[in-house]
């Protein structure tokens, strides 16, 4: 299983004379080799929530003095005003509370775990501040009404989240976010899950694969691709640049003509990634229907994730299920620890393989004569 790796909290302070803004708690934490939550509690001289050794206090205070750190009075007032509220911020146009939305199970886990820990929830939506494209120093300022906040979304306003983290505000992203240093996150082990799906298809006899994914660098997509490629390597199968097809608009790009071309090249297994819209899977299924392809007789399909709820009447796709409710609960546990000033990590959550109904042996294997004695 892939190890859960958190962004490093260590680093060198900026060179003297190069600074253009006041030092932040994140820099003090890196210099002292501790978490931002620890820095926040020690600098505020809080006794509750955690006990620190004299050595830890000395390292933090020395780092703050060397960097010239000056506490933000406004941030101090906010930190002192604990009210047992956790925020949930979604970077979608409308907060995903419908049961058919893929985020809904996350929210169920969030609500259940928050209630068990005595927290109420405050729901925010990115639509009122421009969503993922929000800009300006106060774009996410509303979340400071809560003691800490969970963030959900494929695309995030990196600069605004970086500012929150640098100020020591407890924040957790639901989904891997290595690119934003200091931001805590919880995630699913998409790499291992994708590798397992490819292994199952290879065991059925498939030798030529294509992965269809959206054309962006969202961590969930790159993790799925990594697992897909690792699965091919583990099965001893070659792959090249054409094995992974990135599409900005799968609905227009995954045409019957393109599908026929892949089939002519010997591809027998098509794998799609799951996203909020399910665009890749929808386009692949539509192309199969238009082409008259019988699944899994003529080709096998697999989905790296759970199918869209509105397609529940169709054949269950081979793939894996994402433990969304468990992830939501894990995110609350991690956030509650940060709010309390405790160091904590949550391991990657394991996804469950789903046999489904869309995968079978490739035609070449199915058409081979049975060995003597086979029934």
C-alpha positions, 0 to 999 in steps of 0.5 A, spaced: 500 500 500 502 506 498 505 510 504 501 516 506 506 522 505 505 529 508 508 535 506 515 536 509 514 542 515 522 543 515 525 548 511 530 554 511 528 561 513 529 566 507 535 570 507 536 576 510 534 582 506 530 578 501 523 579 505 518 583 503 512 581 508 512 579 515 514 572 517 508 567 518 507 562 523 509 557 517 516 559 517 517 559 524 514 552 524 519 550 518 525 553 522 523 549 529 522 543 525 515 542 529 507 543 526 504 550 525 499 548 531 505 547 536 507 554 534 500 557 534 499 554 541 506 556 544 506 563 541 500 564 544 502 561 551 496 556 551 496 550 556 490 546 554 490 541 548 497 539 548 503 539 553 510 541 550 517 540 553 522 545 554 526 544 548 520 544 544 518 551 547 525 553 546 526 551 539 519 555 537 521 561 541 528 561 538 526 561 531 520 566 532 526 571 535 531 569 529 525 570 524 523 577 527 516 574 528 510 578 530 503 575 532 497 578 528 493 581 533 486 579 529 489 572 528 490 571 535 483 574 537 480 569 532 484 563 535 481 565 542 474 565 540 473 557 540 466 556 538 465 548 537 464 550 529 467 546 523 467 549 516 466 545 510 468 549 504 466 546 497 469 549 490 463 547 486 458 552 484 453 549 488 454 546 494 453 538 493 448 536 498 444 532 493 444 525 494 446 523 487 452 528 487 459 524 488 460 529 494 454 527 498 457 520 502 463 525 504 458 529 507 455 524 511 461 521 514 463 529 516 456 530 519 457 523 523 464 524 525 463 532 527 456 530 531 460 524 535 466 529 537 461 535 539 462 539 533 456 543 529 458 544 522 458 551 518 457 550 510 460 554 505 460 554 498 465 557 493 460 560 488 459 567 492 466 568 492 468 566 485 469 558 486 476 556 485 478 562 481 477 566 487 482 572 488 484 577 493 486 576 500 479 575 503 476 570 498 476 565 503 476 569 509 469 567 511 471 560 513 475 564 519 468 564 523 469 556 524 475 553 529 477 550 522 475 548 516 475 542 511 476 543 503 473 539 498 474 540 490 478 538 484 481 545 483 482 550 489 485 557 489 492 555 491 494 562 494 488 563 498 489 556 502 496 558 502 495 564 506 490 561 511 495 555 512 501 560 513 496 564 518 496 558 522 488 557 521 487 549 522 485 547 515 484 540 512 483 538 504 479 532 502 483 529 497 491 529 496 494 536 496 502 535 496 503 541 492 501 546 497 506 546 503 503 545 510 496 543 508 494 537 511 489 532 507 486 525 507 486 521 501 484 514 498 489 510 495 488 510 488 494 508 486 494 501 489 486 501 487 488 502 480 494 497 480 489 492 482 484 493 477 489 493 471 491 486 474 485 483 474 484 485 467 490 482 465 489 476 469 483 475 464 487 475 458 488 483 456 494 485 453 492 492 450 489 497 454 487 505 454 486 509 460 481 515 458 482 521 463 481 528 463 486 533 461 489 536 467 493 535 473 489 534 479 492 529 484 486 524 484 487 523 476 495 523 477 494 518 482 489 513 478 494 514 472 500 512 476 496 506 479 494 504 471 501 504 469 504 500 475 499 495 473 501 494 466 508 494 468 507 489 474 503 484 469 509 485 464 505 489 459 508 494 454 505 501 454 507 508 450 504 515 450 498 512 446 496 508 452 494 514 456 489 518 452 488 525 456 482 529 453 479 536 455 472 534 453 471 527 453 464 527 450 466 530 444 473 527 443 471 519 445 468 518 438 465 512 435 471 513 430 476 513 435 474 507 439 474 503 432 481 506 431 483 503 438 480 496 437 483 496 430 490 497 434 488 491 438 486 494 444 481 490 448 480 493 455 478 501 456 479 504 463 476 511 465 477 515 471 472 517 475 471 525 476 465 529 479 462 529 472 463 522 470 465 525 463 470 520 461 466 514 463 459 517 460 463 518 453 466 511 453 459 508 454 456 512 449 461 511 444 460 503 445 453 504 444 453 508 438 459 503 435 454 497 437 460 494 441 457 489 446 460 489 453 464 485 455 463 480 449 467 485 444 471 489 449 472 490 456 471 496 460 473 498 467 472 505 471 477 507 476 472 509 482 464 509 483 459 510 477 455 516 477 449 515 481 444 517 475 447 511 471 445 506 477 440 502 472 446 500 467 451 494 468 455 495 474 462 497 472 468 493 473 473 497 478 473 500 485 469 503 490 471 509 494 470 509 501 467 516 501 464 516 508 470 513 511 474 519 508 469 524 510 470 522 518 477 521 517 478 528 515 474 531 521 478 527 526 484 530 523 481 537 523 479 536 530 486 534 532 489 540 529 484 545 532 486 542 539 493 543 537 495 536 536 500 533 531 496 527 527 496 524 521 491 519 517 493 513 513 491 513 506 484 509 506 483 503 502 479 502 496 475 496 495 475 492 488 468 491 485 468 485 480 462 488 476 459 486 469 463 490 464 469 486 464 471 479 461 476 475 457 478 478 450 475 475 444 482 472 442 482 468 449 474 467 448 475 464 441 481 459 443 479 452 443 477 449 449 483 444 452 481 437 452 477 435 459 474 442 459 467 443 460 
